[in-house]
Amino acid sequence: MKNIFKKIIKYAKVWIILLLIFNVSLCITSLFPSDIIEENVKSSSNILLEEGNVHKISKFSSVTNNNYTDAIIINEAYSIDNTDPIYSYMAMRKNYKKGKTIQVLTDTLGELASINVDENGGLTINTVDYYNPVGELHDFLDEKIEISITYGRYWHGYMPIYRILLIFFDIMGIRTFLLILFVLMFIYLIYLLKKQLGILIALIFGYALIVQGYFFVSYSLESSPVFIVMMISCIILLKRIDKIKNLYMYFFVIGCITNFVDFLTVPLITLAMPLCIYLLKMQKQKKDYKTLIKITLKSSIIWFIGYILTWASKWIIYDVLYHQGLIKSAIAQVFYRTERYNPNSGLELLEELKIFLLDNIQSIIVFGIVMQLIILIKINTITVKAKPFSQYIKEIGPFLLIAIMPLIWYIVLANHTILHPRFVYRHMLIFACAILICISKIAIINKKDKKIKINKNAVNK
């Protein structure tokens, strides 16, 4: 019991330190006036208005960007009032300008609303059917909107980065900056994977990232932060994999940071991708099957605790300070997201899952063929002791558990999945990577066994 109590205290200390860092970083970047970023905010608004709420990034790809969420982020960045920085970052209002805003609406259950100017010059509050945050941002900057809405249920931990970047760049400049960052992280990750785990694993990770639109993610202010956390987590793990003394604390911290920057996009990638890397390394060190399963389950639980604790702490802190009923609203929102339907979408959950799976199976088949050729060449001269059938499960079991993570997420958060297929499909990065790892391990076992049989026949002759 003493050891358990000591561990709980240790996790609590780390969690409190992280909360302090989160609040301080948000507070500091809320201290400078929005006038500093006004020019780039207006330029960004014009770019978004030209592109529309949903923008197809390239004529060579079907990937579309959720400009409506990016417009919200830019609106929030500009709406921060540096004379009241703590409330500004806690409430995270949009359409707010001191001395101009006459009414503030609180965060409520359901889909976030946009306030738009109608054809008669009046203001309307719109949800999904007429949801137009890009137009809302433009009208707000033209001082046509005097109603603000809080969005306090999330931390919006991306704000320290984006507020600073908006001093120097408009949205196109930020996208370029993010693309350069994404390319550098990709190159370094692949290099480390090849060095630590071999060329085949490096190719699997690289292929899975590319087919899930990794480089297109840099176009999105909404989804980029979670991918950055995932990539940095993988890189740190690969750099210090033999020096990490407390793996579960590592995943706890990742879970906390993920919730801090997440806009409820694809958070599971920050758990699953580093976990795949760690398990692969442990298999190279001949760790037994039960140990790997234990690591998989325990890491997932600890990550989830970090994610939920950080999220709940935002609601508690906000309500203690401002008494606006956010806890009740946020909990109701969680239950709303777990409903099995969304009245604002014409699609069903099973239809979404079918599309996600079919798209990934096609890409897996394509790479599977290439992988077989690589294994044929690489295993050509290797002879090892043949393994029984049970070894297949021992080799791939942990990765099968990881592969079903996104499917569980989709089913649990069915409402969210149905409404936001444009970005939640990227959770299938986990499925693609984990399944390709399983296929590679099965193929390697088969090729090794085949070589053994050939060698035995040669000896008999």
N, C-alpha and C positions, 0 to 999 in steps of 0.2 A: 504493500500500500504506500509505503514511503517513497518508493521509486516512481510509482504512478503519480503521486502528488507532486514530486519534484519535476516530472515531465510536464504536467499541466501548468505549473508555475513558469517553467521555461517557455512554453508556447505562449502563455499569457503575456509575458514580458516582451517577447518578439512582436506579438500582435499589437500591443500598446505603443511600442516604438514605431512600428509601421504606420499606425493611425496618426501619430504625431508628425511623422514625415509627410504623410498624405495631406494633412491639414495645413501644415506650414508651407508646403510647395504651392498649394492652391491659393493660400492667403497672399503669399509674396507676389504671385503673378496677377493678383487682383488689385494690387496697389497702384499700378500705373493707369492713367486715364485712357479711356477708349479713343480719345482724339488722336492718339499716337498711331492707332491701327485703322483709323477711319478711311483713309485713302485706299488701302488695300482691301478693306471690307467692301467698299463700294465697287471697286474693280472686280472683286470676286462675285458680287451680286450680279453684275452685268454679264459675266461669263456664265454663271449658273442660269440666268434668265434666258440666255441664248441657247443653252443646252437643253433646258427643260428639267422637270422633276425626275424623270428617268431618262438616262442618257446612254446610248449605245457607244461604247468606247472606241471600237474599231469596226470597219466594214468587213474585216477578215475574221471577226469573232462575234459570237452571240452574247458575249458578256456585257451586261448593262450595269451602270453605276446608280446607286440610290442617291441622287443629288438632293432629294428632299431631306435626308438626314444630314448631309453635309451643310445644307443651308441652315438647318437648326443649329449646328455646331458653330458656324460663323456668326449667326444671330446671337447666340448665347455669349460668345467671346466679346462681341461689341456691347452687349447689354449689361456687362458687369459695371457696377458703380464703385469706383475706387474710394469714395467717401464712406462707404459701408461695405468693406471687402468681405467680411465674414458672412454676413447674410447673403451677399451676392453669390459667393461660390457655393454656399449651402443650398440656397433656393434655386440657383442657376436659371434665372428668368430669361425669357426671350421677349423681344419687342419692348425692352425697358430703356427709357432715357429720362434721367432725373429732370424734373421740371416740365416734362412733356407728357409722361404717362399719367393717366387719371384713374385707372383701375387695374388691379392685379388679381388674376384668377389663379386658384391653387391647383396643383396637380391632382387629377381625378382618375377614377377607374375607367378603363377602356383604352381606345386608341387616342394618341395625342392629337389635339385639334390645331388647326391653323386659322388665323384670323385674316380675312381677306376683304378687300374693298370691292363691293359689287358694282354693277353697271350704273346704279343710281347714286354712287358715292357713299353709300352706307357701309357699315361693317357687318360681316357675317362670320359666325363660328362654324367651321367645317371640319368634318372628320374624314374618313377614308374616301367616300364617294367624290368629294370635291376638295380633297386634301391638296393644298398648294403652298407649302412652306417656302418654295423658291420665290413665288409671287409675293408672299407675305414679307420676306426679307427685303425685297425691293420696295414695297410700299412703306415698310417701317422706316427705311433709310430716307424715303421721301417725306417722312413725318406725317403720313396719312393714317397711321395706326396708333391709337392712344391706349390700347388694352394690352397688358402683359400677361404671360402665363408662366407659372413656375414649373420646373421639371426636377424636383428634388429627390426623386426616388433612386437616382443613380449618383455615383460620385463624380462622374465626368472628369476623371483623372487625366484625360488627354489635354485638358485646358492649359496647363502650364506649358506644354510643348507648342500648341497651336497659337496661343496668344503671343508668345515670343516670335514664332515664325511669321505671324501676321504683321509684325513690325517691319519686316524686311520684304515679304513676298505677298502676292495675291494667291488665289487658290491654284493657279497654274504653276506658279513658282514653288508652292508647297508640294504639289504633285511631283514636280521634277526632283525636288529635294528627296522626297520619299522614294522615288524610283531609283535614284542613285544609291540611297541607303539599302534598299531591298536587293539591288544587284550585288553590292559589296557583301552583305550578309549571306547571300546565296553562295557566292564564290567561296567565301571562307568556311561556311558550313560543309559544303561538298568536299573541300580540301581536308578538313578535320575528320569527316566521316571516312574518307578513303584512307587516311593515315591510321585511324583507330580501328575501323571495322572492315576495311577492304573496299575494292572498287565496285563490287556488286551492290552492296548496301548503299554506297554513295549514289549509284545510278538509280536505285529504287527511290530513295528520298528525293533526288533531283527530278525524276520523272513524275512522281506523285505531286510534287509542288507545282510543276509546270502545267500539268493537265487540269489542276484545280484552279488555274488562273492566278498563280502566286504573283506574277509581275503586274497583272491588272489590279490587284488589291491595292497597290501603291497609289492608284487613282482615287481611292476612297478614303476620306478623312474618318469615316465611320469604322471601317474594318481594319485599317492599318495598325492601330495601336496593339490589338490582340496578336496580330501576326508578328509584330516587332518583339513583343514579350516572348512569344513562342521561339522565334529564331535566336534571340539572345539567351534564353534558357537552355536551348540545345547546344549552343556554342560554349557557354560556361560549363555545362556538364561534360562536354567532350574535352575541354581544356583541363578540368580538374576532377575527372571521373575517379581517379585513384586516390584523391585527397579529400573527397567529401566524407566527413565523419558521420553526418546525420542526414541521410537521404530524405527521410520523412519531413524534417524541418525545411529542407530545400523545397519540397513540393507544397508545404504549407505556405511558405513565403510566396511561391509562384501563384498559388490560388488567391492569396490576398491581393497581390499586385494585379492579377488578371481582373478581379472584380473592380478594382480602382479605375482601370482604364476602359473597361468593357461597356458597350452600349447594348448588351444582350445580343451579341452577334454570333461568334463561333468560339466561345471560351474553352471548350474541351480540348482544342488543339494544343493549349499550353500545358495540359496534363499528358495527353496521349503521345505526342511526338517525342518529348524528352524521355518518357517512360519506355518507349520502344528502344531508344538508344541505350538506356541503362540495362535493359533486359538482354539486348544483344551482347553487350560487354560482359555481363554476368555469365551468359552461355559460353562465351569464349574462355572464361575462367572456370568452366565446368561446374557451375552451381547446379544443385539438383532441382528437379521439377517443382517440388513442393515449396521450396524457398522462393522460386520465381513467381509462383501463383500468390504466395503470401505478400511478396513485394508489390505485385500488381494491385491486389485488393486494398492493401493498407495504404499505399500511395494515393490511390483514388479516393479513399475515404478522407484522408488527411487533407488532400487538395480541396475536396468538396467542403470540408469544415472551414478551411481558410476563406474560401469563396463566399460561403453563406454568412460567416461571422462578420466579414468586412462589409457585406451588403447590409446586414441588419444593423450594424453599428451606425451607418449613415442615417437610417430612419430614426434610431434612438437619439442620437446627438441632435438631429434636427428638431425632433419633437420636444426634447428637454429644453432647448434654447428658444423655440418659437411657437410651440403649442398649436400646430396647424393640422394635427391628426394624420400625419404622414404614415405612421406605423400602420394604422388601420387601412389606409388607402393602399399602401404598398403590399400588405398581406393579401388584400382583396385582389390586387393586380396579379399576384403570383397565382392565385386560384383561377383567375380569368385566363391566364396563359396556359393552364393545364387542361382547359376544356377541350373536348374532342371536335370542336367545330369553330369556325369563325364566320359570322354572318356577312362579313365584308369581303369574303373571297368565294369565288365560284368553284374552287378546287377542294377535294377531299384529301385527308391525310394519306390514305392508301395510294391515291394517284400520285402524290408528291414522292412518296417512298419508292414507288415503281420507277418513276423518272430518274430519281437519284441513283438507284441501284443499276438500272440499265446503262446509264451513261458511264458509270464506273466499271461495270463488267466489260464493256467494250474496250475501254482503255487498258484494263488489266490483261485482257486477251492479247492485245497488240504487244504490250511490253513483255508478257509471258513468253511469247515466241522468241523475242530478242534475248531474254534471260536464259532460255534453254540453250541457245547458241553459245552464249558466254560461258555457261556451266560446262558444256561439252568440251570447249577449248581448255578451260581452266582445270577441269577435273581429269583431263586426259591421262595424266601419269600418276595419279594419286591412288594408293592402295591402303585401305583401312579395314578394320573388323566390321563385318556386316551387323546391322542393327535389327532387332525385332520390330514387328508392326507397332507395338506400344510406344516405341520411341518416336514415331510420328507425332503422337499426341503430346509427348513430353517436350518435343521440340517446338511445336506450334501452339500448344494450349494457351500460354499467356497472351500470345498475339491475337488469337481468336477472341479472347475476352476484350482486348483493346478494340478489335474490329467492330464489335457490336455497340461500342460506346455511343457513336452518333445516332444509331438506330434507337437506342434507349432514350436519348435526348429528344429526338423527334417525336417519339410517342408520348413522353411525359409532358413536353411543351408543345402539344399538338396545335393549339390555337396559334402560337407564334410561328410554328413551322408552316402552317397553311398560308398565313398572311405574308411571310417574308422569304419566299423561295429564292429571291435574287441573290441573297447572301448566305442563308443558312445551308445551302447546298455545299458550301466549302467545308463543312464539318466532315464531308465524305473524304477529305484528304486523309483522315485517320483510317477510314475503311480501306482506301486504296493502298496506303503504305503498309498497313498491317497484313492485308491479304497477300500482297506481293512478297512480303517477307516470308509468309507461310509457304507460298508456292516455291520460292527459292530454296527453302529448307527441305521441302519434300523432294524437289528435283535433285538437289545435291545428294541426299541420302540414296535416291534411286541410282544416280550415276555411279556413286561409290560402290554400291552393292553390285551393279552390273560389271564394274571393272574387276571386283573381287572374283566373280564367277568366271570371268574370262581368264584371270590369272590361275585359278584352280584347274581349269580345263587344260591350260598350257602345261602345268606341272604333271598332271595325270598322263599326258601324252609323252 
